[in-house]
Amino acid sequence: MHAHAELWVPSLEGDLIEQVEAIMAPLSQDECKYDKDGEPLNEAYGLFDWFQVGGRWMNAHDPSYKPEKDPKNLEKCKVCNGTGIERDGGMFQLKRIHEVFKGKRHKPKACGQCKGTKKDAKWPTQWVLAPCVVIPVAKLNPKLTAYCIIINGDVVDDCEETNVAKSLKANGIKTGFLITLDYHS
């Protein structure tokens, strides 16, 4: 299952991806440590099998940004091979030939995937990071919710839609930065 997480950091230091990876590593299923009875030593262990910064929730901080429409996130449509025309295999060709013989002018249908634009969105795992992925806490939308909130490397709210602003306030956080994550568990 894919889920939206917000990661709080007190400051942004060096490479963003490296900073996030260092914080998230102990929460990976790969790093999960168990007691002698096979129970996780910390319930946050094993939170995810992989994650990415942004991903499907790239625009959580700025809903006006549409990553699937960003030209940097588009590629040649794989369904129509960039023609913009519907491809339905041999039937398309047979229908066209039949209509030509009947003297009808053939008007091809637009590709159902790209709607005739010849371009389609890449997978979220290939999207370029948008500036709205990281925001100062002061600019947080008070209505933003996330499925998981991580503060100081600890999961403080997990497995339910939680108001991010209320969670930060309950943990005494007024400054710092939030980084949107897409994680899979």
Buried (B, 14 or more C-beta within 10 A) or exposed (E): EBBBBBBBBEEEEEEBEEBBEEBBEBBBBEEBEEEEEEEEEEEBBBBBEEBBBBBBBBBBBBEEBEBBEBEEBBEEBEEBEBBBBBBEEEEBEEEEEEEEEEEEEEEBEBBEBBEBBBBBBBEBEEBEBBEBBBBEBEEBEEEBBBBBBBBEBEBBBBEEEBBBBEBBEEBEBEEBBBBBBBBBB
